Amino acid sequence: MKKDMKKDERKKKRGIHTGVNGAIIASIIAFLLTITIGGTVLLSIGKKKNLDILSDDGYDTQSVEETKITRLPLLGNIVGDSADNAEISRSANETTGNSSRVPGATKIDADELGGKSTTDLGLSHKNTADGTDLSNDDADIAKADNKDGESKADRSDGEVNGSESEDLNQGDNQDLNNDGSDQNDVAASEINESSGETAISGGNWEYSITPANSEYVSLAFAGDILFDPGYAIMNKIRQNGGGIDGVIGGSLLSYMRNADIMVVNNEFPYSYGGTPTEGKTFTFRAEPSSAVLLNQMGVDVATLANNHAYDYGQTALLDTLTTLDNVGVARIGAGANLDEASRPVYYNADNGIKIAIIAATEIERLDNPDTKGATDSSPGVFRCLDITKLVSRIKEAKSKGAYVIVCIHWGTESKEEIDWWQQKQAPEIADAGADLIVGAHPHILQKIGYVNGVPVVYSLGNFLFSSKELETGLLRVNIYKDGKTGLQFIPAMQSGCTVSEATGEKKTAILNHMRAMSSGVSIDDDGNVN
């Protein structure tokens, strides 16, 4: 009996130990599961919030939201005093035709801007020259100050409505819709729903001008500009009291304002409306009131054939057309339909010279690009990856006796080397009858050359686009009555959200750089190209 009792007691003890051990094991398993699940959750959150950004030199320590990274971003927000000194990473992925672009623009946090707009800081219409003497002694290049105070071109196809332009310049927002867009702008952007077509807008396509010199027409070309209020350039302009003087150096402004025709690459839309392109890393949009800065710069023509004019969609693009019309700036390379987007703007000088300027883009070398190409019935930019329509427009302008200039968006960003598409299309454009080709998009300077006797300035780079110190320049062109072309490259430096003519050692260095790139071309110490 005692033996049986002892056996029962041992069985009970074993049962107790077994139960305790089971509980301990279960607790350990539960703990391990908790750690595993928690670690997985934390890791996924960490991946969502923090992604390493690949730069040319390896991995940066910046972090960006995953929702913004469908293409490789190389640009971060700049906070506080570091804005003017920000270094921007670069990428060469454009060689594959990827529409991801690395604009080199320095982003400013909204808090740093203090909520101020260009209107708050009193942007004013200012067209007159600043009186700075031209540094070039060549009488054929130097021009007298333009005195008209309104526009350098006498418009043969209708005048700008002064009251509408004044309202736009003052940024009157009393008629804003709930989404912040101007009712007038929206009305101008309406689509004819019954026909499914967009009516051609009211741009001017032909101008009569009186050149400063009876022997030639003078032009000036600048590279990329950016007036998006969320980026560093506009922050600098605000700090400057809302004006362009001092942001662009005095001698450069004199060249620009005194040219008979001044052309700039407008790398963004002007609108309060639209929606940023889904999945596109960098989308730009400027307030319509900032378009008066073009007047202050002396701009006559804004090229819109680029991969940012459509950043906020169809509505913003159409608003851009209206905005530029309202400030008296001709716009080329985008339109309400393909006929408008591909139209040249013509200048008829009273010395007998006729000039046609056409803008087109081959960038976003994809079947379905973010930047929509205009069609017969829908708005967009003038795309020329298929060069057929561009060739047709060049021949059409040539048949009218015009000196034909083609402004083309091409090349690979941040690469000095001319890419395959540039090598292919330059001779096609020249052989179609173009007399001068001026390129943009790489955001840096590229070479100057001649293709089948036609001068080609492959890229003028950024002009007023970011805080980064960067070599740039202004191209001055004289078109003579005998059809000859005079070219002068004015070296300049973009730095700290300003751009100024380069002097001394900087000037020499930039000219030497251009000479090194431009084999077979002579560039003298004044920048004259032969």
Number of C-alpha atoms within 10 A of each C-alpha: 6 7 8 9 10 11 11 12 12 12 12 12 11 12 12 12 12 12 12 12 12 12 12 12 12 12 12 12 12 12 12 12 12 12 12 12 12 12 12 12 12 12 12 12 11 11 13 14 13 15 17 14 19 17 16 11 8 9 11 14 10 14 14 17 11 12 10 14 14 12 14 17 22 21 23 19 16 19 14 10 9 10 23 21 15 22 18 17 19 20 19 15 15 21 16 11 14 15 20 21 27 23 25 21 27 24 22 23 16 14 10 15 17 8 9 14 20 25 20 13 15 16 24 21 20 19 22 21 23 14 11 14 13 18 13 13 9 11 7 13 21 19 19 15 18 20 12 11 11 15 20 24 21 16 17 14 12 12 12 17 12 12 10 11 20 17 13 20 24 19 20 13 14 8 11 15 14 8 9 13 19 22 15 13 22 21 12 18 23 14 19 11 8 6 9 10 16 20 19 16 16 14 21 19 18 20 19 17 21 16 23 18 16 14 16 25 28 25 21 25 24 25 28 26 19 24 27 23 25 21 26 27 27 26 23 20 24 22 13 14 15 22 24 25 19 13 22 20 18 21 19 23 26 25 31 27 28 26 30 27 22 25 25 25 27 23 27 26 32 27 26 23 22 22 15 17 17 13 14 18 20 19 21 22 28 23 20 27 25 26 23 29 23 24 22 21 24 30 27 25 22 20 24 32 35 29 25 24 29 33 25 24 22 24 24 28 30 29 27 30 27 24 26 22 20 26 26 27 26 22 30 27 30 33 32 27 23 23 17 26 28 25 23 24 21 21 26 20 19 13 16 13 22 23 24 24 25 27 32 28 28 23 26 23 19 13 7 9 14 19 24 21 22 22 20 13 18 20 30 27 32 32 31 23 19 10 15 10 17 24 18 14 18 27 18 16 24 19 10 11 12 23 23 25 21 22 27 31 28 27 27 27 23 21 18 17 15 16 14 11 16 19 12 10 18 20 18 18 23 23 17 16 23 26 24 22 26 22 25 29 28 28 26 23 27 25 20 24 21 18 16 11 12 19 23 20 22 27 29 28 26 30 30 27 28 31 26 23 17 19 24 30 29 22 24 22 22 21 19 18 15 9 13 11 20 18 20 19 25 21 24 23 24 24 20 20 26 24 27 22 21 22 13 7 9 15 20 16 15 22 23 15 15 21 19 12 17 17 11 12 17 15 19 14 12 17 22 18 18 15
